[in-house]
Amino acid sequence: MEELFALKINRMERKRTFNNFVLIKLDPDNDKIKLTSGMEIYIDNTFDVEKNAVVTGEVAGLPSRLEYTGIANKGMPWLTDMELDYGDHIIMYYLSVVNALKPENRNLIIEGNDRYVAIKYQYLYAKYGQGFVIPLNGYCLVEPADDPYWTETKKRLNAVGLQAVKNEQKSKYNTVFGKIRYLGKPNREYVDEGATDEGCDVNIGDTVVMRRISDIPLCYDLHSKIDKGVKLWRVQRRNILAKI
Protein backbone atom coordinates (compact mmCIF):
# COMPACT_ATOMS: atom_id res chain seq x y z
CA MET A 1 0.00 0.00 0.00
CA GLU A 2 1.28 3.45 -0.91
CA GLU A 3 1.86 5.57 2.21
CA LEU A 4 -0.66 8.37 1.86
CA PHE A 5 -0.84 10.12 5.20
CA ALA A 6 0.15 9.84 8.85
CA LEU A 7 -1.29 6.56 10.07
CA LYS A 8 -1.46 7.44 13.74
CA ILE A 9 -4.81 9.18 14.23
CA ASN A 10 -5.21 11.19 17.42
CA ARG A 11 -8.63 12.80 17.15
CA MET A 12 -7.68 14.11 13.72
CA GLU A 13 -5.46 16.98 14.83
CA ARG A 14 -3.31 18.55 12.12
CA LYS A 15 -1.78 15.84 9.98
CA ARG A 16 1.22 15.76 7.67
CA THR A 17 0.53 13.94 4.42
CA PHE A 18 2.79 12.69 1.65
CA ASN A 19 2.91 12.25 -2.15
CA ASN A 20 0.90 15.42 -2.86
CA PHE A 21 -2.13 14.10 -0.98
CA VAL A 22 -4.42 16.38 1.03
CA LEU A 23 -6.49 14.89 3.86
CA ILE A 24 -10.03 16.29 3.70
CA LYS A 25 -12.91 16.00 6.13
CA LEU A 26 -15.92 15.54 3.86
CA ASP A 27 -19.05 17.60 4.29
CA PRO A 28 -22.23 15.61 5.09
CA ASP A 29 -23.79 13.45 2.38
CA ASN A 30 -25.90 15.18 -0.28
CA ASP A 31 -28.99 13.21 0.64
CA LYS A 32 -31.36 16.10 1.27
CA ILE A 33 -32.12 19.55 -0.12
CA LYS A 34 -33.69 22.57 1.53
CA LEU A 35 -36.68 24.17 -0.18
CA THR A 36 -37.30 27.92 -0.24
CA SER A 37 -40.01 27.31 2.38
CA GLY A 38 -37.35 26.00 4.77
CA MET A 39 -38.54 22.40 4.56
CA GLU A 40 -36.03 19.64 3.80
CA ILE A 41 -36.66 16.70 1.51
CA TYR A 42 -34.54 13.59 1.22
CA ILE A 43 -33.25 12.44 -2.16
CA ASP A 44 -31.75 9.25 -3.51
CA ASN A 45 -28.12 10.23 -4.07
CA THR A 46 -27.05 6.81 -5.34
CA PHE A 47 -27.85 7.75 -8.94
CA ASP A 48 -26.23 10.50 -11.02
CA VAL A 49 -23.08 10.27 -8.91
CA GLU A 50 -21.52 13.12 -10.87
CA LYS A 51 -24.31 15.41 -9.64
CA ASN A 52 -24.76 14.08 -6.11
CA ALA A 53 -21.26 13.20 -4.91
CA VAL A 54 -19.92 15.27 -2.02
CA VAL A 55 -17.31 17.58 -3.54
CA THR A 56 -16.72 19.94 -0.60
CA GLY A 57 -14.87 19.53 2.67
CA GLU A 58 -12.37 20.92 5.17
CA VAL A 59 -8.60 20.53 4.99
CA ALA A 60 -7.33 18.33 7.84
CA GLY A 61 -3.91 17.30 6.53
CA LEU A 62 -1.33 18.79 4.15
CA PRO A 63 2.00 17.80 2.60
CA SER A 64 5.00 19.90 3.57
CA ARG A 65 5.46 20.76 -0.11
CA LEU A 66 4.13 19.84 -3.55
CA GLU A 67 6.40 17.54 -5.56
CA TYR A 68 6.81 18.45 -9.23
CA THR A 69 9.40 16.55 -11.24
CA GLY A 70 8.50 17.56 -14.79
CA ILE A 71 8.06 13.86 -15.60
CA ALA A 72 4.66 12.47 -16.55
CA ASN A 73 2.91 10.40 -13.84
CA LYS A 74 5.59 11.27 -11.30
CA GLY A 75 4.48 14.02 -8.97
CA MET A 76 2.23 16.96 -9.81
CA PRO A 77 1.18 17.37 -13.47
CA TRP A 78 2.00 21.08 -13.24
CA LEU A 79 4.15 23.42 -11.21
CA THR A 80 2.02 25.51 -8.88
CA ASP A 81 2.08 27.04 -5.40
CA MET A 82 0.65 25.39 -2.32
CA GLU A 83 -2.26 27.69 -1.49
CA LEU A 84 -4.03 25.78 1.29
CA ASP A 85 -3.96 25.88 5.06
CA TYR A 86 -5.54 23.70 7.72
CA GLY A 87 -9.24 24.43 8.11
CA ASP A 88 -9.73 25.76 4.57
CA HIS A 89 -12.95 24.74 2.84
CA ILE A 90 -12.39 23.37 -0.65
CA ILE A 91 -14.16 22.11 -3.77
CA MET A 92 -12.72 19.08 -5.55
CA TYR A 93 -13.21 16.75 -8.52
CA TYR A 94 -16.16 14.45 -7.89
CA LEU A 95 -14.46 11.33 -9.27
CA SER A 96 -11.50 11.73 -6.92
CA VAL A 97 -13.95 11.49 -4.00
CA VAL A 98 -15.81 8.53 -5.51
CA ASN A 99 -12.52 6.65 -5.95
CA ALA A 100 -11.27 7.54 -2.47
CA LEU A 101 -14.42 6.06 -0.93
CA LYS A 102 -13.90 2.67 -2.60
CA PRO A 103 -12.75 0.14 0.03
CA GLU A 104 -10.06 -1.31 -2.23
CA ASN A 105 -8.31 2.07 -2.51
CA ARG A 106 -8.02 2.51 1.28
CA ASN A 107 -8.00 6.32 1.03
CA LEU A 108 -10.73 6.69 3.64
CA ILE A 109 -10.67 7.20 7.42
CA ILE A 110 -13.85 7.13 9.49
CA GLU A 111 -13.99 8.70 12.97
CA GLY A 112 -17.45 8.60 14.51
CA ASN A 113 -19.73 10.35 12.04
CA ASP A 114 -16.84 12.04 10.21
CA ARG A 115 -15.28 10.80 6.97
CA TYR A 116 -11.78 11.80 5.85
CA VAL A 117 -10.47 11.15 2.35
CA ALA A 118 -6.99 11.54 0.87
CA ILE A 119 -7.16 13.46 -2.42
CA LYS A 120 -4.30 14.47 -4.72
CA TYR A 121 -3.73 18.24 -4.67
CA GLN A 122 -4.21 18.53 -8.44
CA TYR A 123 -7.86 17.46 -8.07
CA LEU A 124 -8.75 20.47 -5.92
CA TYR A 125 -10.42 23.32 -7.79
CA ALA A 126 -10.93 26.14 -5.31
CA LYS A 127 -11.05 27.18 -1.67
CA TYR A 128 -13.92 29.30 -0.43
CA GLY A 129 -15.32 31.04 2.62
CA GLN A 130 -17.54 33.88 3.69
CA GLY A 131 -17.32 36.38 0.84
CA PHE A 132 -14.40 34.86 -1.09
CA VAL A 133 -13.59 32.18 -3.64
CA ILE A 134 -9.97 31.47 -4.62
CA PRO A 135 -9.30 29.04 -7.50
CA LEU A 136 -6.39 26.61 -7.05
CA ASN A 137 -4.09 24.80 -9.48
CA GLY A 138 -4.15 27.64 -11.99
CA TYR A 139 -7.91 27.41 -12.53
CA CYS A 140 -10.25 30.25 -13.42
CA LEU A 141 -13.94 29.97 -12.55
CA VAL A 142 -16.15 31.04 -15.44
CA GLU A 143 -19.87 31.73 -15.70
CA PRO A 144 -21.39 30.36 -18.94
CA ALA A 145 -22.20 33.05 -21.53
CA ASP A 146 -23.95 33.21 -24.89
CA ASP A 147 -21.99 33.50 -28.09
CA PRO A 148 -21.51 37.30 -28.28
CA TYR A 149 -21.76 37.23 -32.07
CA TRP A 150 -25.16 35.54 -31.86
CA THR A 151 -26.30 38.09 -29.27
CA GLU A 152 -25.27 40.96 -31.54
CA THR A 153 -27.05 39.33 -34.51
CA LYS A 154 -30.28 39.09 -32.49
CA LYS A 155 -30.07 42.76 -31.61
CA ARG A 156 -29.63 43.80 -35.24
CA LEU A 157 -32.51 41.64 -36.46
CA ASN A 158 -34.82 42.74 -33.66
CA ALA A 159 -34.05 46.36 -34.48
CA VAL A 160 -35.59 45.92 -37.96
CA GLY A 161 -38.54 43.88 -36.75
CA LEU A 162 -37.20 40.41 -37.50
CA GLN A 163 -37.09 37.53 -35.06
CA ALA A 164 -33.87 35.59 -34.80
CA VAL A 165 -34.23 31.83 -34.39
CA LYS A 166 -31.20 29.94 -33.19
CA ASN A 167 -30.38 26.50 -34.54
CA GLU A 168 -30.35 24.39 -31.37
CA GLN A 169 -28.23 21.67 -32.94
CA LYS A 170 -24.88 21.23 -31.25
CA SER A 171 -22.28 23.60 -32.62
CA LYS A 172 -19.75 22.10 -34.99
CA TYR A 173 -17.14 24.15 -33.17
CA ASN A 174 -15.46 22.59 -30.16
CA THR A 175 -15.60 25.81 -28.16
CA VAL A 176 -17.79 27.51 -25.56
CA PHE A 177 -18.07 31.06 -24.21
CA GLY A 178 -17.94 32.27 -20.62
CA LYS A 179 -17.35 35.28 -18.39
CA ILE A 180 -14.55 35.06 -15.83
CA ARG A 181 -15.81 35.37 -12.26
CA TYR A 182 -12.77 34.27 -10.24
CA LEU A 183 -9.08 34.11 -11.15
CA GLY A 184 -6.40 31.85 -9.75
CA LYS A 185 -2.65 32.21 -10.08
CA PRO A 186 -1.28 30.85 -13.37
CA ASN A 187 0.64 27.58 -13.27
CA ARG A 188 4.34 28.09 -13.95
CA GLU A 189 4.93 24.92 -15.97
CA TYR A 190 3.16 21.78 -17.22
CA VAL A 191 4.35 18.22 -17.77
CA ASP A 192 2.39 18.20 -21.05
CA GLU A 193 4.62 19.31 -23.90
CA GLY A 194 3.57 22.66 -25.34
CA ALA A 195 1.09 23.46 -22.56
CA THR A 196 1.55 26.85 -20.91
CA ASP A 197 -0.36 29.59 -19.11
CA GLU A 198 2.05 32.23 -20.39
CA GLY A 199 0.56 34.93 -22.58
CA CYS A 200 -3.02 34.32 -21.43
CA ASP A 201 -3.74 37.81 -20.10
CA VAL A 202 -7.27 37.64 -18.71
CA ASN A 203 -9.10 39.54 -15.99
CA ILE A 204 -12.30 39.19 -13.98
CA GLY A 205 -15.23 40.18 -16.18
CA ASP A 206 -13.60 39.17 -19.47
CA THR A 207 -15.65 37.11 -21.91
CA VAL A 208 -13.48 34.27 -23.14
CA VAL A 209 -13.55 31.46 -25.69
CA MET A 210 -12.61 28.07 -24.24
CA ARG A 211 -12.18 24.50 -25.29
CA ARG A 212 -15.43 22.59 -24.81
CA ILE A 213 -13.79 20.29 -22.24
CA SER A 214 -14.15 23.22 -19.82
CA ASP A 215 -17.99 23.29 -19.82
CA ILE A 216 -18.29 20.96 -16.83
CA PRO A 217 -19.85 22.54 -13.71
CA LEU A 218 -17.62 23.15 -10.71
CA CYS A 219 -20.44 21.68 -8.65
CA TYR A 220 -24.04 21.08 -9.67
CA ASP A 221 -26.58 23.72 -8.68
CA LEU A 222 -28.57 21.29 -6.54
CA HIS A 223 -25.73 21.21 -4.00
CA SER A 224 -23.80 24.38 -4.83
CA LYS A 225 -22.38 26.22 -1.82
CA ILE A 226 -20.90 29.27 -3.54
CA ASP A 227 -22.44 32.22 -5.38
CA LYS A 228 -25.97 31.14 -4.38
CA GLY A 229 -25.96 28.32 -6.89
CA VAL A 230 -24.73 30.26 -9.94
CA LYS A 231 -23.36 27.75 -12.45
CA LEU A 232 -19.57 27.99 -12.75
CA TRP A 233 -17.16 26.15 -15.00
CA ARG A 234 -13.48 25.59 -14.19
CA VAL A 235 -10.79 26.16 -16.78
CA GLN A 236 -7.03 26.51 -16.74
CA ARG A 237 -5.54 29.32 -18.81
CA ARG A 238 -3.98 26.80 -21.21
CA ASN A 239 -7.51 25.93 -22.39
CA ILE A 240 -8.58 29.54 -22.94
CA LEU A 241 -8.30 30.28 -26.65
CA ALA A 242 -9.15 33.99 -26.76
CA LYS A 243 -10.90 36.84 -25.00
CA ILE A 244 -13.48 39.07 -26.64
URPE-V930762 format. One record per backbone hydrogen bond with DSSP energy under -1.0 kcal/mol. NH is the residue of the N-H (numbers start at 1). CO is the residue of the C=O. If there is no record, write none. Layout:
nh	co
NH	CO
NH	CO
This chain:
nh	co
13	10
15	60
17	62
18	4
21	18
22	119
23	61
24	117
25	58
26	115
27	56
31	29
33	41
35	39
38	35
41	33
43	31
51	48
52	48
53	49
57	90
58	25
59	88
60	23
61	23
62	15
74	71
76	67
79	189
87	59
88	85
90	57
91	126
92	55
93	123
97	93
98	94
99	95
100	96
101	97
102	99
105	102
109	116
111	114
114	111
116	109
117	24
118	107
119	22
121	20
123	120
124	121
125	91
126	91
127	134
128	89
129	132
132	129
134	127
136	125
139	136
140	235
141	182
142	233
143	179
145	177
151	147
152	148
153	149
154	150
155	151
156	152
157	153
158	154
159	155
161	158
162	157
176	210
178	208
179	143
180	206
181	141
182	141
188	79
191	77
195	192
200	197
201	199
202	200
205	180
206	203
208	178
209	242
210	176
211	239
212	174
214	211
215	212
216	214
218	232
223	220
229	226
230	227
233	142
235	140
239	236
240	237
241	209
242	209
244	207
